[in-house]
Amino acid sequence: MDASIRYAWYGAPPPSEYYDFRVHGAPYLLIGDFGRWVHLYDPGVVERDYELCVSIGGYELYRVKQGQ
């Protein structure tokens, strides 16, 4: 949370530059407004490694692509 606040309010680097969410090995990724706003997930990594399952309202549910 601290990194997100520093990015959003003080111009610090986005959390996606040093937070690798893939290390947890979760098969799904849910991205909402807050995660997009504070750039928690690198869009390039999401596009490369995940496929969109469903988008509902402000949320997008992704699953790890086969072979990843």
N, CA, C and O atoms as a Tinker XYZ file with bonds, in Angstrom:
   272  protein
     1  N      0.822000   -1.181000    0.000000    73     2
     2  CA     0.000000    0.000000    0.000000    64     1     3
     3  C      0.872000    1.253000    0.000000    63     2     4     5
     4  O      0.572000    2.232000   -0.684000    81     3
     5  N      1.941000    1.209000    0.767000    73     3     6
     6  CA     2.849000    2.358000    0.835000    64     5     7
     7  C      3.396000    2.702000   -0.542000    63     6     8     9
     8  O      3.448000    3.873000   -0.917000    81     7
     9  N      3.805000    1.687000   -1.295000    73     7    10
    10  CA     4.350000    1.916000   -2.643000    64     9    11
    11  C      3.297000    2.516000   -3.568000    63    10    12    13
    12  O      3.609000    3.362000   -4.406000    81    11
    13  N      2.058000    2.079000   -3.416000    73    11    14
    14  CA     0.971000    2.607000   -4.242000    64    13    15
    15  C      0.718000    4.079000   -3.944000    63    14    16    17
    16  O      0.498000    4.876000   -4.856000    81    15
    17  N      0.750000    4.431000   -2.674000    73    15    18
    18  CA     0.539000    5.823000   -2.275000    64    17    19
    19  C      1.681000    6.703000   -2.783000    63    18    20    21
    20  O      1.453000    7.796000   -3.302000    81    19
    21  N      2.907000    6.215000   -2.627000    73    19    22
    22  CA     4.053000    7.001000   -3.109000    64    21    23
    23  C      3.967000    7.224000   -4.619000    63    22    24    25
    24  O      4.296000    8.306000   -5.105000    81    23
    25  N      3.527000    6.211000   -5.362000    73    23    26
    26  CA     3.386000    6.355000   -6.818000    64    25    27
    27  C      2.275000    7.349000   -7.166000    63    26    28    29
    28  O      2.482000    8.270000   -7.956000    81    27
    29  N      1.093000    7.153000   -6.569000    73    27    30
    30  CA    -0.069000    7.971000   -6.919000    64    29    31
    31  C      0.071000    9.431000   -6.500000    63    30    32    33
    32  O     -0.394000   10.319000   -7.215000    81    31
    33  N      0.696000    9.696000   -5.364000    73    31    34
    34  CA     0.711000   11.051000   -4.828000    64    33    35
    35  C      2.057000   11.766000   -4.897000    63    34    36    37
    36  O      2.109000   12.995000   -4.879000    81    35
    37  N      3.149000   10.996000   -4.976000    73    35    38
    38  CA     4.458000   11.644000   -4.907000    64    37    39
    39  C      5.344000   11.393000   -6.113000    63    38    40    41
    40  O      6.506000   11.800000   -6.122000    81    39
    41  N      4.817000   10.733000   -7.125000    73    39    42
    42  CA     5.589000   10.535000   -8.354000    64    41    43
    43  C      6.686000    9.487000   -8.265000    63    42    44    45
    44  O      7.605000    9.487000   -9.084000    81    43
    45  N      6.608000    8.601000   -7.292000    73    43    46
    46  CA     7.590000    7.521000   -7.176000    64    45    47
    47  C      7.370000    6.517000   -8.310000    63    46    48    49
    48  O      6.329000    6.553000   -8.966000    81    47
    49  N      8.322000    5.633000   -8.548000    73    47    50
    50  CA     8.136000    4.616000   -9.584000    64    49    51
    51  C      6.906000    3.749000   -9.280000    63    50    52    53
    52  O      6.578000    3.526000   -8.115000    81    51
    53  N      6.233000    3.268000  -10.317000    73    51    54
    54  CA     5.052000    2.435000  -10.080000    64    53    55
    55  C      5.436000    1.112000   -9.427000    63    54    56    57
    56  O      6.520000    0.585000   -9.674000    81    55
    57  N      4.559000    0.583000   -8.605000    73    55    58
    58  CA     4.841000   -0.693000   -7.944000    64    57    59
    59  C      5.158000   -1.813000   -8.931000    63    58    60    61
    60  O      5.901000   -2.734000   -8.591000    81    59
    61  N      4.620000   -1.755000  -10.120000    73    59    62
    62  CA     4.863000   -2.818000  -11.109000    64    61    63
    63  C      6.335000   -2.926000  -11.507000    63    62    64    65
    64  O      6.746000   -3.934000  -12.080000    81    63
    65  N      7.128000   -1.901000  -11.209000    73    63    66
    66  CA     8.552000   -1.959000  -11.545000    64    65    67
    67  C      9.337000   -2.870000  -10.604000    63    66    68    69
    68  O     10.415000   -3.345000  -10.961000    81    67
    69  N      8.809000   -3.115000   -9.413000    73    67    70
    70  CA     9.560000   -3.952000   -8.476000    64    69    71
    71  C      8.713000   -5.013000   -7.781000    63    70    72    73
    72  O      9.237000   -5.795000   -6.987000    81    71
    73  N      7.421000   -5.052000   -8.065000    73    71    74
    74  CA     6.554000   -6.074000   -7.481000    64    73    75
    75  C      6.208000   -7.083000   -8.576000    63    74    76    77
    76  O      5.532000   -6.743000   -9.547000    81    75
    77  N      6.669000   -8.318000   -8.419000    73    75    78
    78  CA     6.366000   -9.367000   -9.388000    64    77    79
    79  C      5.300000  -10.281000   -8.804000    63    78    80    81
    80  O      5.602000  -11.195000   -8.037000    81    79
    81  N      4.059000  -10.027000   -9.173000    73    79    82
    82  CA     2.934000  -10.784000   -8.642000    64    81    83
    83  C      2.958000  -12.254000   -9.055000    63    82    84    85
    84  O      2.267000  -13.067000   -8.442000    81    83
    85  N      3.728000  -12.613000  -10.069000    73    83    86
    86  CA     3.774000  -13.985000  -10.563000    64    85    87
    87  C      4.489000  -14.937000   -9.601000    63    86    88    89
    88  O      4.308000  -16.151000   -9.694000    81    87
    89  N      5.290000  -14.410000   -8.686000    73    87    90
    90  CA     6.045000  -15.277000   -7.774000    64    89    91
    91  C      5.137000  -16.095000   -6.860000    63    90    92    93
    92  O      5.574000  -17.092000   -6.286000    81    91
    93  N      3.890000  -15.686000   -6.721000    73    91    94
    94  CA     2.957000  -16.398000   -5.855000    64    93    95
    95  C      2.348000  -17.615000   -6.544000    63    94    96    97
    96  O      1.762000  -18.470000   -5.879000    81    95
    97  N      2.477000  -17.703000   -7.864000    73    95    98
    98  CA     2.005000  -18.868000   -8.610000    64    97    99
    99  C      0.502000  -19.019000   -8.698000    63    98   100   101
   100  O      0.009000  -20.114000   -8.971000    81    99
   101  N     -0.234000  -17.951000   -8.476000    73    99   102
   102  CA    -1.701000  -18.034000   -8.565000    64   101   103
   103  C     -2.123000  -18.253000  -10.022000    63   102   104   105
   104  O     -1.598000  -17.597000  -10.922000    81   103
   105  N     -3.054000  -19.156000  -10.255000    73   103   106
   106  CA    -3.478000  -19.427000  -11.625000    64   105   107
   107  C     -4.387000  -18.345000  -12.206000    63   106   108   109
   108  O     -4.597000  -18.292000  -13.418000    81   107
   109  N     -4.931000  -17.478000  -11.335000    73   107   110
   110  CA    -5.812000  -16.406000  -11.797000    64   109   111
   111  C     -5.332000  -15.074000  -11.261000    63   110   112   113
   112  O     -4.639000  -14.998000  -10.247000    81   111
   113  N     -5.720000  -14.020000  -11.973000    73   111   114
   114  CA    -5.365000  -12.655000  -11.596000    64   113   115
   115  C     -6.611000  -11.800000  -11.771000    63   114   116   117
   116  O     -7.200000  -11.780000  -12.852000    81   115
   117  N     -7.014000  -11.099000  -10.731000    73   115   118
   118  CA    -8.171000  -10.213000  -10.778000    64   117   119
   119  C     -7.668000   -8.781000  -10.666000    63   118   120   121
   120  O     -7.038000   -8.409000   -9.676000    81   119
   121  N     -7.950000   -7.991000  -11.681000    73   119   122
   122  CA    -7.506000   -6.599000  -11.699000    64   121   123
   123  C     -8.725000   -5.691000  -11.667000    63   122   124   125
   124  O     -9.643000   -5.824000  -12.477000    81   123
   125  N     -8.715000   -4.770000  -10.717000    73   123   126
   126  CA    -9.797000   -3.805000  -10.582000    64   125   127
   127  C     -9.283000   -2.391000  -10.760000    63   126   128   129
   128  O     -8.135000   -2.175000  -11.150000    81   127
   129  N    -10.140000   -1.442000  -10.472000    73   127   130
   130  CA    -9.808000   -0.027000  -10.648000    64   129   131
   131  C     -8.567000    0.388000   -9.867000    63   130   132   133
   132  O     -7.706000    1.091000  -10.393000    81   131
   133  N     -8.476000   -0.047000   -8.612000    73   131   134
   134  CA    -7.338000    0.358000   -7.794000    64   133   135
   135  C     -6.025000   -0.176000   -8.366000    63   134   136   137
   136  O     -5.050000    0.567000   -8.474000    81   135
   137  N     -5.994000   -1.434000   -8.725000    73   135   138
   138  CA    -4.783000   -2.032000   -9.292000    64   137   139
   139  C     -4.338000   -1.328000  -10.567000    63   138   140   141
   140  O     -3.142000   -1.152000  -10.798000    81   139
   141  N     -5.303000   -0.927000  -11.395000    73   139   142
   142  CA    -4.962000   -0.181000  -12.613000    64   141   143
   143  C     -4.477000    1.224000  -12.273000    63   142   144   145
   144  O     -3.504000    1.708000  -12.851000    81   143
   145  N     -5.152000    1.870000  -11.346000    73   143   146
   146  CA    -4.827000    3.252000  -10.986000    64   145   147
   147  C     -3.403000    3.383000  -10.466000    63   146   148   149
   148  O     -2.688000    4.318000  -10.828000    81   147
   149  N     -2.993000    2.449000   -9.620000    73   147   150
   150  CA    -1.654000    2.550000   -9.030000    64   149   151
   151  C     -0.619000    1.743000   -9.806000    63   150   152   153
   152  O      0.520000    1.600000   -9.363000    81   151
   153  N     -1.010000    1.222000  -10.955000    73   151   154
   154  CA    -0.100000    0.482000  -11.839000    64   153   155
   155  C      0.586000   -0.655000  -11.086000    63   154   156   157
   156  O      1.809000   -0.794000  -11.110000    81   155
   157  N     -0.241000   -1.468000  -10.413000    73   155   158
   158  CA     0.272000   -2.595000   -9.643000    64   157   159
   159  C      0.723000   -3.735000  -10.547000    63   158   160   161
   160  O      1.673000   -4.451000  -10.231000    81   159
   161  N      0.040000   -3.897000  -11.667000    73   159   162
   162  CA     0.341000   -4.986000  -12.602000    64   161   163
   163  C      0.834000   -4.405000  -13.917000    63   162   164   165
   164  O      0.147000   -3.586000  -14.527000    81   163
   165  N      1.991000   -4.810000  -14.352000    73   163   166
   166  CA     2.551000   -4.340000  -15.610000    64   165   167
   167  C      1.687000   -4.854000  -16.762000    63   166   168   169
   168  O      1.579000   -6.066000  -16.946000    81   167
   169  N      1.068000   -3.959000  -17.544000    73   167   170
   170  CA     0.190000   -4.399000  -18.630000    64   169   171
   171  C      0.893000   -5.309000  -19.642000    63   170   172   173
   172  O      0.263000   -6.208000  -20.199000    81   171
   173  N      2.173000   -5.090000  -19.882000    73   171   174
   174  CA     2.920000   -5.944000  -20.806000    64   173   175
   175  C      3.047000   -7.364000  -20.297000    63   174   176   177
   176  O      2.936000   -8.316000  -21.070000    81   175
   177  N      3.277000   -7.513000  -19.008000    73   175   178
   178  CA     3.382000   -8.841000  -18.391000    64   177   179
   179  C      2.021000   -9.527000  -18.418000    63   178   180   181
   180  O      1.923000  -10.714000  -18.731000    81   179
   181  N      0.982000   -8.784000  -18.094000    73   179   182
   182  CA    -0.366000   -9.356000  -18.103000    64   181   183
   183  C     -0.716000   -9.837000  -19.510000    63   182   184   185
   184  O     -1.217000  -10.949000  -19.679000    81   183
   185  N     -0.459000   -9.018000  -20.503000    73   183   186
   186  CA    -0.775000   -9.393000  -21.889000    64   185   187
   187  C      0.024000  -10.613000  -22.346000    63   186   188   189
   188  O     -0.502000  -11.484000  -23.039000    81   187
   189  N      1.276000  -10.667000  -21.960000    73   187   190
   190  CA     2.152000  -11.755000  -22.394000    64   189   191
   191  C      1.834000  -13.076000  -21.698000    63   190   192   193
   192  O      1.851000  -14.128000  -22.337000    81   191
   193  N      1.544000  -13.036000  -20.394000    73   191   194
   194  CA     1.444000  -14.253000  -19.593000    64   193   195
   195  C      0.028000  -14.682000  -19.219000    63   194   196   197
   196  O     -0.158000  -15.781000  -18.695000    81   195
   197  N     -0.972000  -13.845000  -19.474000    73   195   198
   198  CA    -2.336000  -14.134000  -19.047000    64   197   199
   199  C     -3.319000  -13.933000  -20.181000    63   198   200   201
   200  O     -3.073000  -13.168000  -21.115000    81   199
   201  N     -4.452000  -14.644000  -20.081000    73   199   202
   202  CA    -5.534000  -14.452000  -21.038000    64   201   203
   203  C     -6.781000  -14.020000  -20.277000    63   202   204   205
   204  O     -7.060000  -14.510000  -19.183000    81   203
   205  N     -7.516000  -13.105000  -20.870000    73   203   206
   206  CA    -8.719000  -12.581000  -20.233000    64   205   207
   207  C     -9.815000  -13.643000  -20.252000    63   206   208   209
   208  O    -10.130000  -14.212000  -21.297000    81   207
   209  N    -10.383000  -13.895000  -19.086000    73   207   210
   210  CA   -11.503000  -14.852000  -18.968000    64   209   211
   211  C    -12.832000  -14.113000  -19.069000    63   210   212   213
   212  O    -13.710000  -14.478000  -19.852000    81   211
   213  N    -12.959000  -13.060000  -18.254000    73   211   214
   214  CA   -14.216000  -12.321000  -18.208000    64   213   215
   215  C    -13.953000  -10.915000  -17.677000    63   214   216   217
   216  O    -13.044000  -10.693000  -16.877000    81   215
   217  N    -14.757000   -9.988000  -18.133000    73   215   218
   218  CA   -14.694000   -8.609000  -17.670000    64   217   219
   219  C    -16.088000   -8.239000  -17.173000    63   218   220   221
   220  O    -17.062000   -8.314000  -17.922000    81   219
   221  N    -16.177000   -7.839000  -15.905000    73   219   222
   222  CA   -17.461000   -7.479000  -15.308000    64   221   223
   223  C    -17.294000   -6.150000  -14.591000    63   222   224   225
   224  O    -16.510000   -6.030000  -13.649000    81   223
   225  N    -18.028000   -5.172000  -15.042000    73   223   226
   226  CA   -17.910000   -3.848000  -14.439000    64   225   227
   227  C    -16.486000   -3.351000  -14.558000    63   226   228   229
   228  O    -15.929000   -3.319000  -15.655000    81   227
   229  N    -15.893000   -2.966000  -13.447000    73   227   230
   230  CA   -14.522000   -2.475000  -13.453000    64   229   231
   231  C    -13.480000   -3.552000  -13.198000    63   230   232   233
   232  O    -12.316000   -3.240000  -12.947000    81   231
   233  N    -13.885000   -4.814000  -13.258000    73   231   234
   234  CA   -12.969000   -5.913000  -12.953000    64   233   235
   235  C    -12.692000   -6.767000  -14.178000    63   234   236   237
   236  O    -13.563000   -6.982000  -15.020000    81   235
   237  N    -11.459000   -7.248000  -14.256000    73   235   238
   238  CA   -11.063000   -8.175000  -15.312000    64   237   239
   239  C    -10.421000   -9.391000  -14.646000    63   238   240   241
   240  O     -9.518000   -9.256000  -13.820000    81   239
   241  N    -10.895000  -10.570000  -15.015000    73   239   242
   242  CA   -10.348000  -11.810000  -14.484000    64   241   243
   243  C     -9.519000  -12.474000  -15.575000    63   242   244   245
   244  O    -10.006000  -12.738000  -16.675000    81   243
   245  N     -8.258000  -12.739000  -15.250000    73   243   246
   246  CA    -7.325000  -13.373000  -16.172000    64   245   247
   247  C     -6.900000  -14.720000  -15.629000    63   246   248   249
   248  O     -6.933000  -14.947000  -14.420000    81   247
   249  N     -6.493000  -15.630000  -16.533000    73   247   250
   250  CA    -5.879000  -16.886000  -16.113000    64   249   251
   251  C     -4.539000  -17.017000  -16.822000    63   250   252   253
   252  O     -4.339000  -16.485000  -17.913000    81   251
   253  N     -3.641000  -17.725000  -16.189000    73   251   254
   254  CA    -2.320000  -17.935000  -16.754000    64   253   255
   255  C     -2.465000  -18.672000  -18.085000    63   254   256   257
   256  O     -3.218000  -19.641000  -18.185000    81   255
   257  N     -1.749000  -18.214000  -19.093000    73   255   258
   258  CA    -1.775000  -18.884000  -20.391000    64   257   259
   259  C     -1.134000  -20.267000  -20.269000    63   258   260   261
   260  O     -0.232000  -20.471000  -19.456000    81   259
   261  N     -1.591000  -21.186000  -21.058000    73   259   262
   262  CA    -1.035000  -22.526000  -21.082000    64   261   263
   263  C      0.450000  -22.446000  -21.419000    63   262   264   265
   264  O      0.855000  -21.673000  -22.287000    81   263
   265  N      1.246000  -23.237000  -20.741000    73   263   266
   266  CA     2.690000  -23.261000  -20.999000    64   265   267
   267  C      3.479000  -22.211000  -20.256000    63   266   268   269
   268  O      4.693000  -22.105000  -20.431000    81   267
   269  N      2.805000  -21.432000  -19.424000    73   267   270
   270  CA     3.514000  -20.373000  -18.674000    64   269   271
   271  C      3.978000  -20.881000  -17.342000    63   270   272
   272  O      4.590000  -20.137000  -16.576000    81   271
